[in-house]
């Protein structure tokens, strides 16, 4: 039995036979599992041995050439040596690919399909036996090298710095450009945004990181200029409104503990931060968008009126009379000069009567 096992081991080492053990074909003498049926009598009897067609010298030489082009290293022209080296290379590539593919999936990058195809190629190599691995290397070595080189370029391009550039470019396209696109002052940037969107969707985006950064910067600079101008304008007019309110004679009578709440609708819109920080789309303090700031400017008069009304309500609670103008104009419809005169006369009489009582009037 020992002589027979030794004989079979020599044939396996020479590449003349293959062993079928527990449903698996074993052709590579370097495979640790190939030792079990050759060292255990029970496993030896339960295994089958068959002649194997060996790969031709031309195929082996081609595989060696492909391996040298892949790694710059050489191997012996022998099935077991070539397959072992190629499978080890595939294992190294898989270890590098796994985190890269996870990053690409998490960020939705357009190179995910390529990385998944490359992973499938690596898995095919890792699942193959010796001869199959050599056959893959000899027949598909060129495409494998191209996929490996492209994957290396992607891995080298996806540095922390470039990932930040991609994140910023996506914020520009999804968060900044919708605010700018309807503004005539940035009409010349429409082409820049279109180019940026195209680059972010391109499978070769990693080759254009400098262009992506430049386009993002140009659009961001235009946005920051518009944002800072709106922010500054709002601060100026609302700060002035605060001063006007504090200069009213009634303000001196407002209790100190109530003053902040009275001014809050105005002071909250008079944000003092001098400029939009790099990488931000809204002010970190007030969080206002460009649209909100423009709406605030339109609402200034109403907010001032509410603040004044609040002051008067605090200071002169018993000396204020509110008068609704609509009550004097028959539902708001005046169809003749006589109707206008009658309504204004009633309003005049009532207002004078209120003043005669020593009260102040708030019109609504």
TORVEX-164878 format. One record per residue (C-alpha): residue number from 1; x negated, y negated, z negated. Coordinates in pm, 1 decimal. Example, Ala and Ser with C-alpha at 12.3 -4.5 7.8 and 13.67 -1.06 7.14 Angstrom:
node nr->1 c1->-1230.0 c2->450.0 c3->-780.0 .
node nr->2 c1->-1367.0 c2->106.0 c3->-714.0 .
END
This chain:
node nr->1 c1->0.0 c2->0.0 c3->0.0 .
node nr->2 c1->-276.6 c2->-243.9 c3->-88.8 .
node nr->3 c1->-457.2 c2->-171.9 c3->238.2 .
node nr->4 c1->-133.2 c2->-230.4 c3->432.8 .
node nr->5 c1->-69.1 c2->-560.7 c3->253.5 .
node nr->6 c1->-424.2 c2->-670.5 c3->321.1 .
node nr->7 c1->-385.7 c2->-580.8 c3->687.4 .
node nr->8 c1->-64.3 c2->-784.8 c3->714.7 .
node nr->9 c1->-228.8 c2->-1078.4 c3->536.6 .
node nr->10 c1->-511.8 c2->-1075.0 c3->790.4 .
node nr->11 c1->-261.0 c2->-1070.8 c3->1079.3 .
node nr->12 c1->-69.3 c2->-1361.7 c3->923.8 .
node nr->13 c1->-391.2 c2->-1556.5 c3->876.1 .
node nr->14 c1->-477.0 c2->-1491.2 c3->1240.6 .
node nr->15 c1->-134.4 c2->-1614.6 c3->1351.6 .
node nr->16 c1->-42.7 c2->-1278.2 c3->1505.0 .
node nr->17 c1->269.7 c2->-1202.8 c3->1298.7 .
node nr->18 c1->552.3 c2->-1374.4 c3->1118.5 .
node nr->19 c1->714.7 c2->-1259.7 c3->795.3 .
node nr->20 c1->1086.4 c2->-1277.1 c3->726.3 .
node nr->21 c1->1138.5 c2->-1297.9 c3->351.9 .
node nr->22 c1->1472.8 c2->-1372.8 c3->184.2 .
node nr->23 c1->1613.5 c2->-1503.7 c3->510.9 .
node nr->24 c1->1324.7 c2->-1738.6 c3->579.3 .
node nr->25 c1->1064.3 c2->-1704.0 c3->850.8 .
node nr->26 c1->711.1 c2->-1754.0 c3->724.2 .
node nr->27 c1->444.8 c2->-1829.0 c3->981.9 .
node nr->28 c1->198.0 c2->-2051.0 c3->798.8 .
node nr->29 c1->-46.7 c2->-1869.2 c3->573.6 .
node nr->30 c1->-90.4 c2->-2194.9 c3->379.3 .
node nr->31 c1->275.7 c2->-2188.7 c3->272.9 .
node nr->32 c1->276.8 c2->-2077.4 c3->-94.1 .
node nr->33 c1->592.7 c2->-1872.7 c3->-30.9 .
node nr->34 c1->406.8 c2->-1656.5 c3->219.8 .
node nr->35 c1->201.2 c2->-1507.5 c3->-64.5 .
node nr->36 c1->494.5 c2->-1354.5 c3->-249.7 .
node nr->37 c1->570.5 c2->-1068.9 c3->-4.2 .
node nr->38 c1->197.3 c2->-996.4 c3->26.3 .
node nr->39 c1->124.3 c2->-972.9 c3->-345.7 .
node nr->40 c1->437.0 c2->-802.2 c3->-479.6 .
node nr->41 c1->515.9 c2->-443.6 c3->-379.2 .
node nr->42 c1->895.0 c2->-480.8 c3->-417.4 .
node nr->43 c1->900.8 c2->-805.4 c3->-216.1 .
node nr->44 c1->669.3 c2->-648.8 c3->41.2 .
node nr->45 c1->911.4 c2->-361.9 c3->98.6 .
node nr->46 c1->1205.2 c2->-606.7 c3->125.5 .
node nr->47 c1->1034.0 c2->-820.3 c3->389.0 .
node nr->48 c1->1004.8 c2->-763.9 c3->763.4 .
node nr->49 c1->703.2 c2->-826.2 c3->982.9 .
node nr->50 c1->714.9 c2->-898.0 c3->1355.8 .
node nr->51 c1->470.3 c2->-1003.7 c3->1626.7 .
node nr->52 c1->465.3 c2->-1372.4 c3->1697.1 .
node nr->53 c1->418.4 c2->-1552.4 c3->2021.0 .
node nr->54 c1->138.1 c2->-1793.8 c3->1956.7 .
node nr->55 c1->124.0 c2->-2141.8 c3->2092.1 .
node nr->56 c1->-101.1 c2->-2188.2 c3->2388.8 .
node nr->57 c1->-434.5 c2->-2360.0 c3->2367.6 .
node nr->58 c1->-302.4 c2->-2653.5 c3->2569.3 .
node nr->59 c1->-19.3 c2->-2714.6 c3->2322.3 .
node nr->60 c1->-256.3 c2->-2697.9 c3->2027.2 .
node nr->61 c1->-501.5 c2->-2936.2 c3->2193.2 .
node nr->62 c1->-219.0 c2->-3180.1 c3->2272.0 .
node nr->63 c1->-100.8 c2->-3165.9 c3->1911.6 .
node nr->64 c1->-452.0 c2->-3237.1 c3->1783.9 .
node nr->65 c1->-481.9 c2->-3534.2 c3->2020.4 .
node nr->66 c1->-147.7 c2->-3670.2 c3->1905.9 .
node nr->67 c1->-250.4 c2->-3633.5 c3->1541.3 .
node nr->68 c1->-575.7 c2->-3818.2 c3->1606.1 .
node nr->69 c1->-383.0 c2->-4102.0 c3->1772.4 .
node nr->70 c1->-145.8 c2->-4114.3 c3->1476.4 .
node nr->71 c1->-402.4 c2->-4116.6 c3->1197.8 .
node nr->72 c1->-745.3 c2->-4167.7 c3->1348.9 .
node nr->73 c1->-850.8 c2->-3837.1 c3->1193.9 .
node nr->74 c1->-921.2 c2->-3500.5 c3->1352.5 .
node nr->75 c1->-813.7 c2->-3147.0 c3->1259.0 .
node nr->76 c1->-910.1 c2->-2797.6 c3->1368.8 .
node nr->77 c1->-736.8 c2->-2655.8 c3->1674.4 .
node nr->78 c1->-540.5 c2->-2407.4 c3->1467.6 .
node nr->79 c1->-165.8 c2->-2381.9 c3->1402.0 .
node nr->80 c1->-180.2 c2->-2373.6 c3->1023.8 .
node nr->81 c1->-424.8 c2->-2661.7 c3->993.2 .
node nr->82 c1->-237.1 c2->-2883.2 c3->1238.9 .
node nr->83 c1->106.3 c2->-2814.3 c3->1091.2 .
node nr->84 c1->-11.2 c2->-2866.6 c3->734.1 .
node nr->85 c1->-169.6 c2->-3200.8 c3->820.4 .
node nr->86 c1->138.0 c2->-3315.1 c3->1013.8 .
node nr->87 c1->381.6 c2->-3212.3 c3->739.5 .
node nr->88 c1->169.3 c2->-3391.3 c3->478.0 .
node nr->89 c1->180.4 c2->-3702.2 c3->697.0 .
node nr->90 c1->560.2 c2->-3671.2 c3->719.5 .
node nr->91 c1->581.5 c2->-3643.7 c3->339.7 .
node nr->92 c1->375.6 c2->-3960.2 c3->297.3 .
node nr->93 c1->590.5 c2->-4144.0 c3->549.6 .
node nr->94 c1->910.7 c2->-4029.3 c3->376.8 .
node nr->95 c1->782.6 c2->-4161.1 c3->42.8 .
node nr->96 c1->719.3 c2->-4502.2 c3->201.7 .
node nr->97 c1->1045.1 c2->-4501.1 c3->397.4 .
node nr->98 c1->1287.1 c2->-4423.5 c3->113.4 .
node nr->99 c1->1262.1 c2->-4758.6 c3->-74.8 .
node nr->100 c1->1244.5 c2->-4950.1 c3->252.7 .
node nr->101 c1->1566.7 c2->-4791.4 c3->377.9 .
node nr->102 c1->1738.0 c2->-4859.8 c3->44.2 .
node nr->103 c1->1638.0 c2->-5228.5 c3->67.2 .
node nr->104 c1->1762.2 c2->-5254.8 c3->425.6 .
node nr->105 c1->2096.5 c2->-5097.0 c3->336.7 .
node nr->106 c1->2143.7 c2->-5317.0 c3->30.3 .
node nr->107 c1->2084.8 c2->-5631.7 c3->234.3 .
node nr->108 c1->2271.5 c2->-5515.8 c3->544.5 .
node nr->109 c1->1968.9 c2->-5569.8 c3->768.0 .
node nr->110 c1->2004.7 c2->-5484.1 c3->1138.0 .
node nr->111 c1->1708.0 c2->-5241.8 c3->1128.5 .
node nr->112 c1->1899.7 c2->-4981.9 c3->924.7 .
node nr->113 c1->1982.8 c2->-4768.6 c3->1230.0 .
node nr->114 c1->1617.1 c2->-4744.0 c3->1331.1 .
node nr->115 c1->1509.7 c2->-4650.8 c3->978.1 .
node nr->116 c1->1777.8 c2->-4383.0 c3->952.6 .
node nr->117 c1->1672.6 c2->-4235.4 c3->1288.3 .
node nr->118 c1->1312.8 c2->-4227.5 c3->1169.3 .
node nr->119 c1->1420.3 c2->-4057.8 c3->846.4 .
node nr->120 c1->1599.9 c2->-3789.6 c3->1049.2 .
node nr->121 c1->1282.6 c2->-3731.7 c3->1251.8 .
node nr->122 c1->1081.2 c2->-3692.2 c3->933.4 .
node nr->123 c1->1334.8 c2->-3452.2 c3->785.4 .
node nr->124 c1->1314.3 c2->-3240.1 c3->1099.7 .
node nr->125 c1->938.4 c2->-3212.6 c3->1055.9 .
node nr->126 c1->968.7 c2->-3135.1 c3->684.5 .
node nr->127 c1->1222.3 c2->-2857.1 c3->749.3 .
node nr->128 c1->1016.4 c2->-2696.7 c3->1025.2 .
node nr->129 c1->769.5 c2->-2411.8 c3->991.0 .
node nr->130 c1->413.6 c2->-2423.0 c3->1117.9 .
node nr->131 c1->464.1 c2->-2360.9 c3->1487.0 .
node nr->132 c1->775.8 c2->-2575.4 c3->1508.3 .
node nr->133 c1->589.9 c2->-2863.1 c3->1343.9 .
node nr->134 c1->305.2 c2->-2827.1 c3->1591.7 .
node nr->135 c1->556.5 c2->-2814.4 c3->1877.3 .
node nr->136 c1->722.9 c2->-3133.9 c3->1754.4 .
node nr->137 c1->387.4 c2->-3308.3 c3->1727.1 .
node nr->138 c1->278.9 c2->-3197.6 c3->2075.3 .
node nr->139 c1->609.4 c2->-3277.4 c3->2245.0 .
node nr->140 c1->730.3 c2->-3583.7 c3->2051.4 .
node nr->141 c1->406.0 c2->-3732.3 c3->1925.4 .
node nr->142 c1->433.3 c2->-4049.0 c3->2134.2 .
node nr->143 c1->786.6 c2->-4135.5 c3->2019.3 .
node nr->144 c1->696.0 c2->-4043.0 c3->1661.9 .
node nr->145 c1->398.2 c2->-4280.1 c3->1675.6 .
node nr->146 c1->611.2 c2->-4562.5 c3->1814.7 .
node nr->147 c1->872.7 c2->-4513.7 c3->1541.1 .
node nr->148 c1->600.7 c2->-4500.0 c3->1275.2 .
node nr->149 c1->433.1 c2->-4816.8 c3->1403.8 .
node nr->150 c1->763.8 c2->-5004.0 c3->1418.7 .
node nr->151 c1->852.4 c2->-4892.8 c3->1068.0 .
node nr->152 c1->513.6 c2->-5010.0 c3->941.0 .
node nr->153 c1->569.9 c2->-5351.1 c3->1101.2 .
node nr->154 c1->909.0 c2->-5376.8 c3->932.0 .
node nr->155 c1->763.3 c2->-5275.1 c3->596.6 .
node nr->156 c1->483.8 c2->-5530.9 c3->625.2 .
node nr->157 c1->731.1 c2->-5801.8 c3->730.1 .
node nr->158 c1->977.1 c2->-5749.6 c3->444.3 .
node nr->159 c1->763.9 c2->-5920.0 c3->182.6 .
node nr->160 c1->920.2 c2->-6100.0 c3->-112.0 .
node nr->161 c1->856.1 c2->-6431.4 c3->62.2 .
node nr->162 c1->1027.4 c2->-6321.9 c3->384.8 .
node nr->163 c1->1320.6 c2->-6170.9 c3->197.2 .
node nr->164 c1->1373.6 c2->-6512.3 c3->36.4 .
node nr->165 c1->1362.8 c2->-6668.5 c3->384.4 .
node nr->166 c1->1631.9 c2->-6424.7 c3->501.8 .
node nr->167 c1->1850.1 c2->-6496.3 c3->198.0 .
node nr->168 c1->1820.6 c2->-6868.6 c3->258.7 .
node nr->169 c1->1899.0 c2->-6832.9 c3->629.8 .
node nr->170 c1->2213.6 c2->-6637.2 c3->549.3 .
node nr->171 c1->2324.4 c2->-6905.8 c3->302.4 .
node nr->172 c1->2267.6 c2->-7165.9 c3->573.2 .
node nr->173 c1->2483.0 c2->-6977.0 c3->823.9 .
node nr->174 c1->2763.7 c2->-6879.0 c3->585.7 .
node nr->175 c1->2763.4 c2->-7161.4 c3->330.2 .
node nr->176 c1->2606.4 c2->-7473.0 c3->478.8 .
node nr->177 c1->2693.1 c2->-7469.7 c3->846.1 .
node nr->178 c1->3074.8 c2->-7450.4 c3->796.0 .
node nr->179 c1->3045.0 c2->-7786.0 c3->615.3 .
node nr->180 c1->2834.0 c2->-7943.1 c3->890.2 .
node nr->181 c1->2982.1 c2->-7811.9 c3->1212.9 .
node nr->182 c1->3267.8 c2->-8063.6 c3->1233.5 .
node nr->183 c1->3042.0 c2->-8364.7 c3->1171.8 .
node nr->184 c1->2936.1 c2->-8562.2 c3->1481.0 .
node nr->185 c1->2605.3 c2->-8667.9 c3->1322.5 .
node nr->186 c1->2475.0 c2->-8309.2 c3->1338.0 .
node nr->187 c1->2606.0 c2->-8218.2 c3->1681.2 .
node nr->188 c1->2249.3 c2->-8159.8 c3->1802.6 .
node nr->189 c1->2210.6 c2->-7877.0 c3->1549.4 .
node nr->190 c1->2484.7 c2->-7659.3 c3->1701.6 .
node nr->191 c1->2227.0 c2->-7485.7 c3->1919.0 .
node nr->192 c1->1996.4 c2->-7433.8 c3->1620.6 .
node nr->193 c1->2269.8 c2->-7262.6 c3->1425.4 .
node nr->194 c1->2362.2 c2->-7040.9 c3->1720.3 .
node nr->195 c1->2000.4 c2->-6936.0 c3->1760.4 .
node nr->196 c1->1968.5 c2->-6869.1 c3->1388.0 .
node nr->197 c1->2279.4 c2->-6650.6 c3->1384.5 .
node nr->198 c1->2143.5 c2->-6454.3 c3->1680.8 .
node nr->199 c1->1807.8 c2->-6395.5 c3->1513.4 .
node nr->200 c1->1970.3 c2->-6271.2 c3->1193.4 .
node nr->201 c1->2168.5 c2->-6014.6 c3->1394.0 .
node nr->202 c1->1872.1 c2->-5907.1 c3->1605.7 .
node nr->203 c1->1699.9 c2->-5575.6 c3->1537.3 .
node nr->204 c1->1369.4 c2->-5756.5 c3->1598.0 .
node nr->205 c1->1439.0 c2->-6031.6 c3->1341.8 .
node nr->206 c1->1128.0 c2->-5935.4 c3->1145.0 .
node nr->207 c1->913.7 c2->-6054.1 c3->1436.5 .
node nr->208 c1->1071.1 c2->-6402.7 c3->1423.9 .
node nr->209 c1->1042.6 c2->-6493.3 c3->1056.4 .
node nr->210 c1->863.9 c2->-6822.6 c3->1128.1 .
node nr->211 c1->1140.1 c2->-6931.8 c3->1367.3 .
node nr->212 c1->1410.5 c2->-6827.4 c3->1120.8 .
node nr->213 c1->1241.8 c2->-7034.6 c3->849.1 .
node nr->214 c1->1211.3 c2->-7339.2 c3->1074.8 .
node nr->215 c1->1572.7 c2->-7332.5 c3->1193.9 .
node nr->216 c1->1697.2 c2->-7286.6 c3->838.4 .
node nr->217 c1->1487.3 c2->-7581.0 c3->720.7 .
node nr->218 c1->1618.1 c2->-7814.4 c3->992.4 .
node nr->219 c1->1981.3 c2->-7735.8 c3->913.9 .
node nr->220 c1->1919.1 c2->-7751.2 c3->538.0 .
node nr->221 c1->1750.5 c2->-8091.4 c3->568.6 .
node nr->222 c1->2048.7 c2->-8231.1 c3->757.9 .
node nr->223 c1->2287.2 c2->-8090.2 c3->498.1 .
node nr->224 c1->2082.1 c2->-8226.9 c3->208.9 .
node nr->225 c1->2082.5 c2->-8573.1 c3->363.5 .
node nr->226 c1->2462.1 c2->-8573.2 c3->396.6 .
node nr->227 c1->2510.4 c2->-8421.6 c3->51.4 .
node nr->228 c1->2276.6 c2->-8668.0 c3->-121.3 .
node nr->229 c1->2445.8 c2->-8962.3 c3->48.3 .
node nr->230 c1->2791.9 c2->-8844.4 c3->-60.5 .
node nr->231 c1->2665.4 c2->-8771.5 c3->-410.8 .
node nr->232 c1->2504.8 c2->-9114.8 c3->-440.6 .
node nr->233 c1->2811.2 c2->-9299.3 c3->-307.2 .
node nr->234 c1->3037.3 c2->-9120.4 c3->-550.6 .
node nr->235 c1->2804.6 c2->-9194.3 c3->-842.3 .
node nr->236 c1->2793.9 c2->-9566.3 c3->-757.3 .
node nr->237 c1->3169.0 c2->-9621.7 c3->-727.3 .
node nr->238 c1->3263.1 c2->-9409.9 c3->-1028.5 .
node nr->239 c1->2990.8 c2->-9569.2 c3->-1244.9 .
node nr->240 c1->3134.7 c2->-9906.8 c3->-1146.4 .
node nr->241 c1->3481.6 c2->-9785.4 c3->-1239.1 .
node nr->242 c1->3353.1 c2->-9680.8 c3->-1582.2 .
node nr->243 c1->3200.2 c2->-10026.0 c3->-1635.9 .
node nr->244 c1->3521.1 c2->-10197.9 c3->-1529.2 .
node nr->245 c1->3720.0 c2->-9995.7 c3->-1779.1 .
node nr->246 c1->3473.9 c2->-10060.8 c3->-2060.4 .
node nr->247 c1->3485.2 c2->-10436.0 c3->-1983.9 .
node nr->248 c1->3861.2 c2->-10457.2 c3->-2032.4 .
node nr->249 c1->3959.3 c2->-10635.7 c3->-2356.7 .
node nr->250 c1->4166.3 c2->-10336.3 c3->-2466.7 .
node nr->251 c1->3861.0 c2->-10105.5 c3->-2463.3 .
node nr->252 c1->3722.4 c2->-10247.6 c3->-2786.5 .
node nr->253 c1->4028.0 c2->-10110.4 c3->-2967.2 .
node nr->254 c1->3990.0 c2->-9754.0 c3->-2838.2 .
node nr->255 c1->3873.0 c2->-9524.9 c3->-3124.2 .
node nr->256 c1->3516.8 c2->-9402.2 c3->-3070.6 .
node nr->257 c1->3614.8 c2->-9036.4 c3->-3093.9 .
node nr->258 c1->3868.1 c2->-9077.6 c3->-2808.5 .
node nr->259 c1->3641.9 c2->-9272.7 c3->-2572.5 .
node nr->260 c1->3470.4 c2->-8969.6 c3->-2407.8 .
node nr->261 c1->3799.2 c2->-8800.7 c3->-2322.4 .
node nr->262 c1->3939.3 c2->-9124.6 c3->-2175.3 .
node nr->263 c1->3634.9 c2->-9171.8 c3->-1955.2 .
node nr->264 c1->3588.9 c2->-8805.6 c3->-1863.5 .
node nr->265 c1->3780.7 c2->-8814.5 c3->-1530.7 .
node nr->266 c1->3544.4 c2->-9093.8 c3->-1421.5 .
node nr->267 c1->3214.7 c2->-8996.5 c3->-1585.3 .
node nr->268 c1->3239.5 c2->-8637.3 c3->-1463.8 .
node nr->269 c1->3231.8 c2->-8773.7 c3->-1108.8 .
node nr->270 c1->2943.6 c2->-9012.7 c3->-1174.1 .
node nr->271 c1->2680.1 c2->-8736.7 c3->-1182.7 .
node nr->272 c1->2331.3 c2->-8881.1 c3->-1235.0 .
node nr->273 c1->2122.7 c2->-8603.4 c3->-1076.6 .
node nr->274 c1->1908.5 c2->-8784.4 c3->-816.1 .
node nr->275 c1->1906.0 c2->-8528.0 c3->-535.1 .
node nr->276 c1->2005.9 c2->-8179.0 c3->-427.1 .
node nr->277 c1->1734.9 c2->-7929.5 c3->-532.8 .
node nr->278 c1->1566.5 c2->-7718.8 c3->-266.3 .
node nr->279 c1->1761.6 c2->-7401.2 c3->-192.3 .
node nr->280 c1->2086.1 c2->-7521.8 c3->-355.4 .
node nr->281 c1->2409.4 c2->-7592.5 c3->-169.2 .
node nr->282 c1->2579.5 c2->-7788.7 c3->-449.8 .
node nr->283 c1->2457.4 c2->-8000.7 c3->-738.9 .
node nr->284 c1->2370.8 c2->-7773.8 c3->-1034.3 .
node nr->285 c1->2529.9 c2->-8023.7 c3->-1274.9 .
node nr->286 c1->2862.8 c2->-8123.3 c3->-1122.3 .
node nr->287 c1->2896.9 c2->-7830.1 c3->-873.7 .
node nr->288 c1->3085.1 c2->-8054.9 c3->-630.5 .
node nr->289 c1->3098.6 c2->-7977.1 c3->-259.3 .
node nr->290 c1->3082.7 c2->-8245.0 c3->8.6 .
node nr->291 c1->3457.4 c2->-8210.7 c3->63.2 .
node nr->292 c1->3530.3 c2->-8247.4 c3->-306.6 .
node nr->293 c1->3320.5 c2->-8563.5 c3->-330.5 .
node nr->294 c1->3500.2 c2->-8717.5 c3->-34.5 .
node nr->295 c1->3833.4 c2->-8629.7 c3->-195.3 .
node nr->296 c1->3718.0 c2->-8789.1 c3->-520.9 .
node nr->297 c1->3650.0 c2->-9117.6 c3->-338.9 .
node nr->298 c1->4002.2 c2->-9114.1 c3->-199.0 .
node nr->299 c1->4144.3 c2->-9042.4 c3->-544.5 .
node nr->300 c1->3942.4 c2->-9315.6 c3->-720.2 .
node nr->301 c1->4224.7 c2->-9567.0 c3->-743.3 .
node nr->302 c1->4461.5 c2->-9314.6 c3->-895.4 .
node nr->303 c1->4202.7 c2->-9194.8 c3->-1146.9 .
node nr->304 c1->4129.9 c2->-9553.1 c3->-1252.7 .
node nr->305 c1->4500.9 c2->-9618.9 c3->-1299.2 .
node nr->306 c1->4535.4 c2->-9305.8 c3->-1514.2 .
node nr->307 c1->4240.3 c2->-9410.7 c3->-1730.3 .
node nr->308 c1->4377.9 c2->-9763.2 c3->-1779.3 .
node nr->309 c1->4719.0 c2->-9622.8 c3->-1858.7 .
node nr->310 c1->4559.9 c2->-9395.3 c3->-2116.9 .
node nr->311 c1->4379.4 c2->-9688.9 c3->-2277.3 .
node nr->312 c1->4696.7 c2->-9894.6 c3->-2293.9 .
node nr->313 c1->4883.1 c2->-9598.6 c3->-2435.0 .
node nr->314 c1->4627.1 c2->-9560.6 c3->-2713.9 .
node nr->315 c1->4587.0 c2->-9929.8 c3->-2799.2 .
node nr->316 c1->4941.9 c2->-10057.7 c3->-2760.8 .
node nr->317 c1->5170.2 c2->-9761.5 c3->-2804.7 .
node nr->318 c1->5453.7 c2->-9981.4 c3->-2939.2 .
node nr->319 c1->5395.7 c2->-10275.1 c3->-2704.6 .
node nr->320 c1->5421.7 c2->-10118.0 c3->-2362.5 .
node nr->321 c1->5727.8 c2->-10080.8 c3->-2144.0 .
node nr->322 c1->5715.4 c2->-9855.8 c3->-1837.9 .
node nr->323 c1->5920.4 c2->-9968.8 c3->-1538.1 .
node nr->324 c1->6000.6 c2->-9740.6 c3->-1246.2 .
node nr->325 c1->6025.5 c2->-9951.6 c3->-931.8 .
node nr->326 c1->6235.9 c2->-9696.5 c3->-744.9 .
node nr->327 c1->6521.3 c2->-9750.8 c3->-989.5 .
node nr->328 c1->6568.3 c2->-10105.1 c3->-854.2 .
node nr->329 c1->6585.9 c2->-10025.9 c3->-486.1 .
node nr->330 c1->6883.7 c2->-9793.3 c3->-449.8 .
node nr->331 c1->6680.3 c2->-9485.3 c3->-384.4 .
node nr->332 c1->6423.9 c2->-9674.6 c3->-177.7 .
node nr->333 c1->6665.0 c2->-9782.2 c3->103.9 .
node nr->334 c1->6698.5 c2->-10156.9 c3->171.6 .
node nr->335 c1->6897.8 c2->-10237.0 c3->484.2 .
node nr->336 c1->6943.3 c2->-10614.5 c3->461.9 .
node nr->337 c1->6784.2 c2->-10933.7 c3->338.6 .
node nr->338 c1->7056.2 c2->-10965.2 c3->78.3 .
node nr->339 c1->6974.8 c2->-10619.1 c3->-57.5 .
node nr->340 c1->6606.6 c2->-10713.0 c3->-89.2 .
node nr->341 c1->6688.3 c2->-11035.3 c3->-270.4 .
node nr->342 c1->6929.8 c2->-10862.3 c3->-507.3 .
node nr->343 c1->6683.7 c2->-10587.0 c3->-595.9 .
node nr->344 c1->6391.7 c2->-10821.6 c3->-653.1 .
node nr->345 c1->6607.8 c2->-11052.7 c3->-861.4 .
node nr->346 c1->6716.3 c2->-10766.6 c3->-1089.4 .
node nr->347 c1->6354.3 c2->-10654.6 c3->-1119.6 .
node nr->348 c1->6238.4 c2->-11010.2 c3->-1196.5 .
node nr->349 c1->6498.7 c2->-11058.7 c3->-1465.6 .
node nr->350 c1->6416.7 c2->-10731.5 c3->-1638.4 .
node nr->351 c1->6041.2 c2->-10791.9 c3->-1625.6 .
node nr->352 c1->6078.2 c2->-11137.7 c3->-1776.2 .
node nr->353 c1->6302.9 c2->-10996.1 c3->-2046.7 .
node nr->354 c1->6039.5 c2->-10735.9 c3->-2138.1 .
node nr->355 c1->5770.7 c2->-11002.3 c3->-2153.6 .
node nr->356 c1->5992.4 c2->-11216.8 c3->-2372.0 .
node nr->357 c1->6004.2 c2->-10929.4 c3->-2618.5 .
node nr->358 c1->5624.7 c2->-10945.7 c3->-2647.7 .
node nr->359 c1->5560.6 c2->-10625.4 c3->-2459.1 .
node nr->360 c1->5331.1 c2->-10542.4 c3->-2170.2 .
node nr->361 c1->5451.8 c2->-10379.2 c3->-1852.0 .
node nr->362 c1->5323.4 c2->-10071.1 c3->-1675.2 .
node nr->363 c1->5472.4 c2->-10026.9 c3->-1328.7 .
node nr->364 c1->5535.2 c2->-9678.7 c3->-1198.9 .
END
